[in-house]
């Protein structure tokens, strides 16, 4: 038998290589998981398998720079909603929330808090302690996509001092630095913060500056869900800049937006600030999803102090009349530091996405309160709903402006992200449509239909740009010697299908997805084996 030069050849397509350059026509030869040749007229006889990409776009696999699939990768290793929309690499561990490191002392706190993000009735084991331990367990699974882990500041802080609001002591800072350093040594690409969520929101700027000294030593990324995306948006971006500048580290502002009508337009100012900081030498950028709703836990609607001590303590406070009065006063006086979602979205603009009572899914909190005939006491009704669900629910919040979103989407400093977890086609729950449709929506609606950006620029934002931010090697470009993570799609048909009320729908127009040189999606059919890897920073 004659040994052929390539295991797979892709022919006759239009190559958009991820750099932002105009498309060109060429064939691609793949072997041992990598691109071995790009050129004209590669002989079909030289390959074991041929993909005819006539009239189709060939581009790098999409790199989702803000993803949460690490929470369920053990339970859902195929990340179906991710891989079917062309995601081949996901940056996980975002918003200060990673699955490790953990300590047995505060493990129950973490499990309670993560409950809305975890799959019911799946035994996670929880036997790991470090980030390295966790991803060694993940590697025993056949995962469909590559994972690029961040370590969460909130998880680190929780491992050291639980849900305490108290400042970090000198000894506790030493422990946190050790856990961060250990995670970076084990391959974390950086640290994320979620400064609207406990326990991350209890940290001071000084704490974050000191902790990020470890990132400086490893030249890793600081990715931040900033402290406030509404009234104090500008100040929150400036805090991230201060942390980055004092440590000379890369800063990535997560899912950049302005929440609430009174704050719309502020993203033009914040992006101008980022441009100015880059001119001074600070590497800073942001990511964005093409939707007008955020998705988060129902507990995030409460003032952060209510969650001190964990979910069980939160539930106790909601049952206490005096504590309820204090919480209501925070809403009425608009005294919620990390943003008043009830003011920004209203109870009619906050929808239950998933909960232990499936009958609520798809309903707004306003609709639920109306159904319970408690419109005359909306705050108490909402608190009782949170108690009824034991804090275990996720919500969608309609809080953003289309013009703002488009401005961020088209800005040169933004990458495109889903801010989602990989989910399966299922009648359960109503996950955010971005889990299924982010990248196809950009390519279908905003590139083909609205024409607000060039195809090549959109793909740069989905591939090479996020790879360069995170320092992910040999991915994000169609280039000889790079890993063959590839998406092949029809530019005239690619579109998202997922909606808020009917989210469990795959997009149209994606013909093939390759992960590490193997065909993971073949004309809508998902491979029975996963070809993804856990990537580690070096």
C-alpha distance (Angstrom), angle and dihedral (degrees) to the residues before:
residue distance angle dihedral
X1 . . .
X2 3.80 . .
X3 3.80 111.5 .
X4 3.80 110.1 -129.6
X5 3.79 124.9 -140.2
X6 3.80 95.8 -129.0
X7 3.77 136.2 40.0
X8 3.80 90.3 -157.0
X9 3.79 135.1 15.7
X10 3.82 124.1 -165.7
X11 3.80 111.7 -158.0
X12 3.80 142.1 -174.3
X13 3.81 99.6 11.6
X14 3.79 135.5 126.1
X15 3.80 109.0 -105.6
X16 3.80 117.8 -142.3
X17 3.79 98.3 -178.5
X18 3.83 101.0 -164.2
X19 3.80 96.9 -109.0
X20 3.80 94.6 99.4
X21 3.80 91.5 -109.6
X22 3.83 120.1 133.3
X23 3.80 118.0 -85.0
X24 3.77 121.9 -93.4
X25 3.80 136.0 -172.5
X26 3.79 119.8 -107.1
X27 3.79 144.1 125.7
X28 3.80 125.3 -111.4
X29 3.80 126.5 -142.7
X30 3.82 118.0 -159.0
X31 3.79 131.2 -166.7
X32 3.82 134.7 160.7
X33 3.79 90.3 5.6
X34 3.80 95.0 -58.1
X35 3.78 139.3 97.3
X36 3.78 104.1 -103.1
X37 3.81 99.0 174.5
X38 3.80 141.4 10.9
X39 3.77 115.5 -172.2
X40 3.74 149.4 105.7
X41 3.77 123.4 -63.2
X42 3.80 102.9 1.4
X43 3.80 102.8 -173.2
X44 3.81 112.7 -108.2
X45 3.80 88.8 -143.8
X46 3.82 87.4 66.4
X47 3.81 93.9 66.1
X48 3.79 135.8 70.2
X49 3.79 92.5 -147.0
X50 3.82 130.9 23.3
X51 3.80 129.3 -155.5
X52 3.80 113.8 -164.8
X53 3.82 105.0 -149.6
X54 3.81 95.8 177.9
X55 3.84 110.4 164.5
X56 3.81 90.5 0.5
X57 3.80 132.9 114.5
X58 3.80 117.8 -115.9
X59 3.80 112.7 -159.8
X60 3.80 139.7 152.7
X61 3.79 117.5 -78.2
X62 3.79 112.0 -89.0
X63 3.81 115.7 -97.4
X64 3.79 110.0 -148.9
X65 3.80 103.3 -151.8
X66 3.81 94.2 -169.6
X67 3.80 113.2 42.5
X68 3.82 136.5 141.1
X69 3.81 101.6 -160.1
X70 3.81 91.2 120.1
X71 3.82 87.4 80.0
X72 3.81 93.0 64.7
X73 3.79 105.4 19.2
X74 3.81 90.7 109.6
X75 3.80 91.8 52.8
X76 3.82 97.2 35.1
X77 3.81 106.5 27.5
X78 3.81 92.8 165.6
X79 3.84 94.4 61.4
X80 3.78 86.8 -155.8
X81 3.78 99.2 -175.0
X82 3.82 88.8 51.4
X83 3.80 100.8 46.2
X84 3.81 93.6 41.9
X85 3.81 91.0 59.0
X86 3.80 91.4 50.3
X87 3.80 102.3 -95.7
X88 3.79 109.0 148.4
X89 3.83 98.6 164.7
X90 3.80 127.5 34.0
X91 3.79 126.6 -166.6
X92 3.80 102.2 -143.3
X93 3.79 138.2 -178.0
X94 3.80 93.4 63.5
X95 3.82 133.0 159.4
X96 3.80 91.9 37.0
X97 3.79 89.4 -65.9
X98 3.82 121.9 116.2
X99 3.80 130.7 150.8
X100 3.79 91.5 -115.6
X101 2.97 158.0 85.4
X102 3.79 97.0 41.6
X103 3.79 135.4 171.4
X104 3.78 124.7 -151.3
X105 3.81 90.3 -131.2
X106 3.81 92.4 65.7
X107 3.80 101.2 22.4
X108 3.81 93.8 110.8
X109 3.83 89.7 54.1
X110 3.79 90.4 54.0
X111 3.80 93.5 45.9
X112 3.81 92.3 50.4
X113 3.78 92.6 47.4
X114 3.82 94.7 46.2
X115 3.82 93.1 45.2
X116 3.86 96.2 103.3
X117 3.82 89.2 54.2
X118 3.80 97.4 45.5
X119 3.78 128.7 82.7
X120 3.79 114.4 -105.5
X121 3.79 118.2 -121.9
X122 3.80 94.2 17.4
X123 3.79 118.1 122.8
X124 3.81 106.2 -134.8
X125 3.79 91.9 179.3
X126 3.82 94.2 -145.8
X127 3.79 90.8 -147.7
X128 3.80 95.3 132.0
X129 3.80 125.2 91.5
X130 3.82 108.5 -179.3
X131 3.80 131.4 48.5
X132 3.80 88.5 -112.3
X133 3.81 90.8 54.4
X134 3.79 91.2 51.5
X135 3.79 95.9 50.1
X136 3.79 92.3 45.5
X137 3.79 85.5 59.2
X138 3.82 90.3 47.9
X139 3.80 90.5 51.7
X140 3.79 90.0 61.2
X141 3.81 86.7 66.7
X142 3.79 124.9 77.5
X143 3.80 97.2 -115.3
X144 3.79 122.0 -168.7
X145 3.81 100.1 -147.0
X146 3.79 138.1 36.0
X147 3.80 116.0 -99.8
X148 3.79 123.1 -146.5
X149 3.82 105.9 -168.9
X150 3.77 130.0 -146.3
X151 3.79 120.2 -173.9
X152 3.80 116.8 -126.0
X153 3.79 121.0 -123.4
X154 3.81 89.8 -151.8
X155 3.80 90.9 54.6
X156 3.81 91.1 48.5
X157 3.80 91.9 48.8
X158 3.79 91.5 46.9
X159 3.81 91.1 51.4
X160 3.81 89.2 56.0
X161 3.82 104.2 36.9
X162 3.80 110.3 0.9
X163 3.80 117.6 -138.9
X164 3.79 95.5 -25.0
X165 3.81 118.9 143.7
X166 3.79 90.8 -155.3
X167 3.82 118.1 115.5
X168 3.79 116.7 -97.0
X169 3.80 112.3 -96.6
X170 3.79 124.0 -137.5
X171 3.79 90.7 -102.3
X172 3.81 92.6 47.5
X173 3.80 90.7 50.1
X174 3.80 89.1 54.6
X175 3.81 89.3 53.3
X176 3.81 92.5 47.4
X177 3.79 91.5 49.0
X178 3.80 89.9 50.3
X179 3.83 91.6 52.3
X180 3.80 92.1 46.7
X181 3.79 92.6 46.8
X182 3.80 91.0 48.0
X183 3.83 90.6 50.6
X184 3.80 91.8 49.9
X185 3.80 90.8 48.7
X186 3.81 88.0 51.7
X187 3.79 91.3 55.8
X188 3.82 109.2 -86.2
X189 3.79 110.1 156.5
X190 3.78 91.4 -144.4
X191 3.78 144.2 -51.4
X192 3.79 128.4 -73.3
X193 3.78 128.8 -155.2
X194 3.79 131.2 -155.9
X195 3.78 101.8 -164.0
X196 3.80 95.3 177.0
X197 3.81 92.2 55.2
X198 3.78 128.8 71.6
X199 2.93 131.5 -80.3
X200 3.83 91.6 19.0
X201 3.81 91.9 54.0
X202 3.81 89.3 60.7
X203 3.81 91.3 64.7
X204 3.79 124.5 99.0
X205 3.78 126.6 -134.1
X206 3.80 88.3 -111.4
X207 3.81 91.0 56.0
X208 3.80 91.2 52.1
X209 3.80 93.6 45.9
X210 3.80 90.9 52.3
X211 3.80 94.8 44.9
X212 3.81 92.8 47.8
X213 3.79 89.2 61.0
X214 3.81 83.3 87.1
X215 3.81 90.5 57.7
X216 3.79 89.4 53.4
X217 3.79 90.9 56.2
X218 3.82 90.6 54.2
X219 3.84 96.8 34.8
X220 3.81 90.8 -126.3
X221 3.82 132.4 151.4
X222 3.81 130.5 -89.2
X223 3.84 107.8 -149.1
X224 3.78 114.3 -174.2
X225 3.76 137.7 -166.6
X226 3.78 87.2 -160.0
X227 3.80 126.3 -130.1
X228 3.80 97.3 -102.1
X229 3.81 132.7 10.7
X230 3.79 96.2 -174.8
X231 3.78 131.2 40.5
X232 3.81 93.6 4.1
X233 3.81 97.5 36.3
X234 3.80 95.5 124.1
X235 3.80 93.5 47.4
X236 3.81 90.3 48.1
X237 3.80 92.6 52.9
X238 3.79 88.4 48.6
X239 3.82 89.8 53.2
X240 3.81 90.0 55.1
X241 3.79 89.1 48.5
X242 3.81 91.0 51.4
X243 3.81 90.9 52.1
X244 3.80 91.2 48.4
X245 3.78 96.4 44.0
X246 3.81 95.6 48.0
X247 3.80 90.0 53.4
X248 3.82 99.4 32.1
X249 3.81 91.6 -127.0
X250 3.81 135.1 140.1
X251 3.82 113.9 -91.7
X252 3.79 122.8 -153.8
X253 3.82 116.9 -172.4
X254 3.80 107.5 -148.4
X255 3.83 123.2 -129.3
X256 3.80 92.6 -18.6
X257 3.79 113.7 -143.9
X258 3.81 146.1 133.3
X259 3.81 112.3 -118.0
X260 3.79 120.5 -147.8
X261 3.79 130.9 21.7
X262 3.81 93.7 -96.1
X263 3.82 88.6 60.9
X264 3.79 100.1 44.0
X265 3.77 111.9 124.5
X266 3.80 95.5 34.0
X267 3.81 91.8 105.9
X268 3.79 88.9 73.3
X269 3.79 88.8 60.6
X270 3.81 95.3 43.6
X271 3.79 92.8 49.8
X272 3.79 89.6 49.3
X273 3.81 87.6 53.4
X274 3.81 89.6 51.8
X275 3.81 90.7 50.8
X276 3.80 90.1 51.3
X277 3.80 92.2 48.9
X278 3.78 91.2 50.9
X279 3.79 89.3 52.9
X280 3.83 86.1 57.2
X281 3.80 92.5 51.3
X282 3.82 104.6 -94.5
X283 3.81 112.9 132.0
X284 3.79 102.4 -137.3
X285 3.79 134.6 153.0
X286 3.78 141.5 143.5
X287 3.78 143.8 -136.7
X288 3.79 131.9 -132.0
X289 3.80 141.6 -171.4
X290 3.84 121.9 -142.7
X291 3.82 97.4 -119.3
X292 3.80 136.3 92.0
X293 3.79 96.8 -135.7
X294 3.76 133.4 76.0
X295 3.79 124.2 -146.4
X296 3.77 124.8 -147.0
X297 3.80 144.9 129.7
X298 3.79 122.3 -59.7
X299 3.80 89.1 -123.4
X300 3.81 90.2 64.6
X301 3.81 87.8 71.7
X302 3.80 88.1 72.2
X303 3.81 126.6 79.3
X304 3.80 107.8 -89.9
X305 3.81 94.6 -118.5
X306 3.82 89.2 65.5
X307 3.81 89.8 68.0
X308 3.79 96.7 53.3
X309 3.80 107.2 129.3
X310 3.79 93.5 22.8
X311 3.81 138.6 -83.8
X312 3.81 95.6 -47.4
X313 3.82 91.1 55.3
X314 3.81 89.5 47.2
X315 3.79 90.6 54.7
X316 3.82 90.4 49.9
X317 3.81 90.9 53.0
X318 3.80 91.8 50.2
X319 3.82 88.9 54.6
X320 3.81 92.2 52.1
X321 3.83 115.3 89.6
X322 3.81 95.2 -150.0
X323 3.80 92.3 48.1
X324 3.80 89.9 49.0
X325 3.79 90.6 54.9
X326 3.80 89.8 52.7
X327 3.83 91.9 49.0
X328 3.80 91.9 48.5
X329 3.79 90.2 49.4
X330 3.82 89.1 56.4
X331 3.81 90.0 55.8
X332 3.79 96.1 43.4
X333 3.82 93.1 47.4
X334 3.81 91.5 41.4
X335 3.78 88.9 -124.5
X336 3.81 99.7 146.3
X337 3.79 108.2 124.3
X338 3.79 97.7 -157.6
X339 3.80 96.0 47.3
X340 3.78 138.2 -69.2
X341 3.80 105.2 -111.2
X342 3.79 92.0 -178.3
X343 3.80 89.1 59.7
X344 3.81 93.5 42.9
X345 3.82 99.1 45.1
X346 3.79 107.1 11.1
X347 3.79 122.4 -138.0
X348 3.83 89.0 -79.7
X349 3.81 89.6 57.0
X350 3.81 96.7 53.6
X351 3.82 114.0 81.2
X352 3.79 130.1 -170.2
X353 3.81 108.0 -118.2
X354 3.79 99.2 178.3
X355 3.77 134.2 -4.3
X356 3.79 143.6 154.2
X357 3.83 86.4 -98.9
X358 3.80 103.4 59.7
X359 3.81 92.0 -168.6
X360 3.82 88.1 76.4
X361 3.80 95.0 54.6
X362 3.79 112.3 115.4
X363 3.81 93.0 16.4
X364 3.78 124.2 112.2
X365 3.78 118.3 -122.7
X366 3.80 86.0 -117.4
X367 3.81 90.5 56.7
X368 3.81 91.4 48.5
X369 3.80 91.8 50.0
X370 3.81 90.2 48.1
X371 3.79 90.3 50.1
X372 3.80 89.0 52.0
X373 3.85 88.9 49.2
X374 3.79 93.3 -123.5
X375 3.79 102.1 122.6
X376 3.81 89.6 126.6
X377 3.84 91.1 63.6
X378 3.83 105.4 33.4
X379 3.83 98.6 159.4
X380 3.79 94.1 50.1
X381 3.78 89.4 45.4
X382 3.81 90.6 52.8
X383 3.82 91.7 48.1
X384 3.81 89.7 50.5
X385 3.80 90.0 49.7
X386 3.81 90.5 53.3
X387 3.80 88.7 49.2
X388 3.80 91.7 48.3
X389 3.83 90.1 52.5
X390 3.82 91.6 41.5
X391 3.79 88.2 -128.4
X392 3.79 89.9 -66.9
X393 3.79 103.6 127.6
X394 3.78 140.1 92.7
X395 3.79 127.1 -139.1
X396 3.81 142.5 -160.6
X397 3.81 117.2 -137.3
X398 3.83 123.6 -158.7
X399 3.79 99.3 -146.5
X400 3.82 111.0 128.0
X401 3.79 141.2 86.4
X402 3.81 125.1 -123.9
X403 3.80 94.2 -138.7
X404 3.80 91.3 50.2
X405 3.79 91.5 49.0
X406 3.80 92.4 49.5
X407 3.79 91.3 48.6
X408 3.80 91.8 54.0
X409 3.82 92.3 40.7
X410 3.80 93.2 56.3
X411 3.79 97.6 39.0
X412 3.84 114.2 112.1
X413 3.83 91.8 -126.7
X414 3.82 96.1 58.1
X415 3.79 128.1 93.5
X416 3.80 121.4 -164.4
X417 3.79 120.0 -111.6
X418 3.79 139.6 169.7
X419 3.83 101.1 -145.1
X420 3.80 85.2 -151.0
X421 3.77 144.9 115.0
X422 3.78 123.5 -120.4
X423 3.81 108.2 -99.5
X424 3.79 134.7 -179.7
X425 3.78 129.2 -121.3
X426 3.77 99.3 -87.3
X427 3.79 140.2 146.9
X428 3.81 88.7 -131.3
X429 3.78 120.7 100.4
X430 3.77 130.6 -12.7
X431 3.80 105.8 -105.3
X432 3.78 118.6 -169.3
X433 3.84 110.9 -79.8
X434 3.80 88.4 -123.0
X435 3.83 87.9 75.8
X436 3.81 88.3 69.1
X437 3.77 106.4 21.8
X438 3.82 117.1 28.3
X439 3.79 101.1 110.7
X440 3.83 96.9 35.8
X441 3.83 89.2 48.4
X442 3.80 91.7 56.2
X443 3.81 92.3 47.0
X444 3.78 95.3 42.5
X445 3.80 105.4 36.2
X446 3.79 105.4 24.5
X447 3.81 100.9 31.7
X448 3.82 104.6 32.0
X449 3.80 102.6 26.8
X450 3.81 107.4 26.1
X451 3.82 95.3 27.3
X452 3.78 93.3 -151.4
X453 3.81 91.5 143.4
X454 3.79 140.2 18.5
X455 3.79 119.1 -98.0
X456 3.80 90.6 -122.1
X457 3.81 92.1 52.6
X458 3.80 92.9 48.7
X459 3.79 90.6 51.7
X460 3.82 91.0 48.0
X461 3.82 87.4 56.5
X462 3.81 89.4 51.7
X463 3.80 99.5 44.5
X464 3.79 129.0 12.0
X465 3.80 97.1 26.0
X466 3.84 95.8 56.2
X467 3.81 89.5 42.0
X468 3.80 90.6 54.2
X469 3.81 93.4 46.6
X470 3.80 92.8 52.5
X471 3.83 94.3 36.6
X472 3.80 91.6 -122.5
X473 3.78 104.1 171.5
X474 3.81 126.2 -132.7
X475 3.79 95.3 -1.2
X476 3.78 135.2 97.1
X477 3.81 96.3 48.6
X478 3.78 134.9 75.6
X479 3.77 95.6 -128.0
X480 3.77 135.2 135.1
X481 3.80 110.5 -89.2
X482 3.82 94.3 23.1
X483 3.79 123.5 116.9
X484 3.79 112.3 -90.3
X485 3.81 99.8 -115.7
X486 3.80 99.8 150.1
X487 3.80 141.0 165.9
X488 3.81 121.6 -159.2
X489 3.80 114.6 -166.4
X490 3.79 144.0 160.8
X491 3.83 107.6 -111.5
X492 3.81 91.0 -157.8
X493 3.81 95.1 54.2
X494 3.79 109.0 28.3
X495 3.79 109.0 120.2
X496 3.78 141.6 143.0
X497 3.81 119.4 -110.0
X498 3.81 102.4 -178.1
X499 3.81 117.4 110.8
X500 3.80 133.8 -177.6
X501 3.80 94.1 -105.8
X502 3.81 95.1 36.3
X503 3.81 105.0 27.6
X504 3.80 101.9 152.1
X505 3.81 97.4 90.2
X506 3.79 128.7 113.7
X507 3.82 119.1 -133.9
X508 3.80 125.2 -104.2
X509 3.78 129.7 -122.2
X510 3.82 102.1 40.3
X511 3.81 108.2 120.0
X512 3.80 103.2 175.1
X513 3.79 139.6 9.5
X514 3.81 120.0 -168.7
X515 3.79 123.3 -164.3
X516 3.79 117.4 -169.0
X517 3.79 90.2 -17.4
X518 3.80 96.1 -52.0
X519 3.81 125.5 110.9
X520 3.80 105.2 -110.7
X521 3.82 96.7 167.6
X522 3.81 120.3 30.0
X523 3.82 114.0 -174.9
X524 3.79 92.8 -36.9
X525 3.79 95.8 -39.1
X526 3.80 117.4 117.0
X527 3.80 117.4 -139.7
X528 3.80 116.8 -113.2
X529 3.78 90.6 -130.0
X530 3.80 129.2 59.7
X531 3.79 118.4 -128.0
X532 3.79 99.8 -174.4
X533 3.80 128.2 117.3
X534 3.77 138.5 -155.8
X535 3.80 104.6 -112.0
X536 3.78 120.4 -150.5
X537 3.78 130.4 -158.0
X538 3.78 116.0 -119.5
